[in-house]
Amino acid sequence: MASLKSKKVGSEMVKVISEIIANESRDELLKTVTITACDVANDLSFAKVYFTSISNLTKEQIEKEMNEASGFIRTELASKIDIRIIPKLKFVYDESIEYGNRIESILQELKNEQES
C-alpha cells in the first residue's frame, strides 16, 4: 500500500512532469503526451508514470520515446521538486481511458438494441 508521502510526491510529479513536457521539451512527440497518473514507491526510488497520447504512433513507439526522454525529464524534475531522491522514471501507456471508452460504446450498443 502506498504511503501518504509517496501519494503526495506522485501527485506533485504528475503536475511538474506535465509542465516540463509542455514548456521545456523541444520534441513535438512529447508535446502530444498527457500525464494521467504516477505511482511512486514508498522509498521514493522508483516511479511508474502513466500517460496517454494523441499521436498516431503505436503505444510501443510512444512508450519507447518517453522512456528515452526520462533522463531529461528526471533532470528537470530534480530542479523543480523539493525531495532528496528523485525517483527513476518508467513511462507506461495508460490504457484505462481506452478501456473506459470501449465499455461506454458497448453499453451504448446495448441501449440502442433495447430501444429497437
C-alpha positions in Angstrom: 0.0 0.0 0.0 1.3 3.4 -1.0 2.2 5.7 1.9 0.7 9.2 2.1 4.1 10.7 1.3 4.5 8.7 -1.9 1.0 9.7 -2.9 1.7 13.3 -2.4 5.0 13.1 -4.3 3.3 11.2 -7.1 0.6 13.9 -7.3 3.2 16.7 -7.4 5.2 14.7 -10.0 2.2 14.5 -12.4 1.9 18.3 -12.3 5.6 19.0 -12.7 6.2 16.4 -15.4 3.2 17.8 -17.3 4.7 21.3 -17.1 8.2 20.1 -18.2 6.7 18.3 -21.2 4.6 21.3 -22.2 7.1 24.1 -21.6 10.6 22.8 -21.8 10.6 19.9 -24.3 11.5 20.6 -27.8 10.3 17.2 -29.1 6.9 17.5 -30.8 6.0 13.9 -30.0 6.4 14.6 -26.3 4.0 17.6 -26.6 1.2 15.2 -27.7 1.5 13.3 -24.3 -0.7 13.8 -21.3 0.4 12.6 -17.9 -2.5 10.8 -16.2 -1.0 9.3 -13.0 2.1 8.5 -11.2 2.8 5.6 -8.7 5.8 6.2 -6.5 7.5 3.5 -4.5 7.4 4.0 -0.7 11.2 4.6 -0.6 10.9 7.1 -3.5 13.4 5.2 -5.6 11.1 4.4 -8.5 8.1 6.0 -10.1 5.8 4.5 -12.8 4.4 7.4 -14.8 1.2 6.7 -16.7 0.4 8.7 -19.9 -1.8 8.9 -22.9 -1.1 10.5 -26.3 -3.0 11.9 -29.3 -0.1 10.9 -31.6 -0.8 8.4 -34.4 2.2 6.3 -33.5 1.8 2.9 -31.8 1.7 2.7 -28.0 5.0 0.9 -28.0 6.7 3.6 -30.1 5.5 6.4 -27.8 6.4 4.4 -24.7 9.9 3.9 -26.1 10.3 7.7 -26.9 9.0 8.6 -23.4 11.4 6.2 -21.7 14.3 7.6 -23.8 13.4 11.1 -22.6 13.2 10.0 -19.0 16.7 11.2 -18.3 15.9 14.7 -19.5 12.6 14.8 -17.6 14.2 13.4 -14.4 17.0 16.1 -14.6 14.4 18.8 -15.0 12.3 17.3 -12.2 15.3 17.5 -9.8 15.4 21.2 -10.2 11.7 21.8 -9.8 10.6 19.4 -7.0 12.0 19.6 -3.4 12.8 16.0 -2.5 16.2 14.5 -1.7 15.9 11.5 -4.0 14.5 11.9 -7.5 12.9 8.5 -8.4 13.9 6.6 -11.5 11.1 7.1 -14.1 9.4 4.4 -16.1 6.7 5.6 -18.5 3.8 3.3 -19.2 1.0 3.9 -21.7 -2.3 4.3 -19.7 -4.9 2.1 -21.4 -7.7 2.9 -18.8 -9.2 5.7 -20.9 -9.4 3.5 -24.0 -10.8 0.7 -21.8 -13.5 3.1 -20.4 -14.4 4.2 -23.9 -14.8 0.6 -25.0 -17.1 -0.1 -22.1 -19.1 3.0 -22.9 -19.6 2.0 -26.5 -20.7 -1.5 -25.5 -23.2 0.0 -23.1 -24.4 2.4 -25.8 -24.9 -0.5 -28.3 -26.9 -2.5 -25.7 -29.1 0.5 -25.0 -29.7 1.0 -28.8 -30.6 -2.7 -29.1 -33.1 -2.4 -26.2 -34.8 0.6 -27.8 -35.2 -1.1 -31.1 
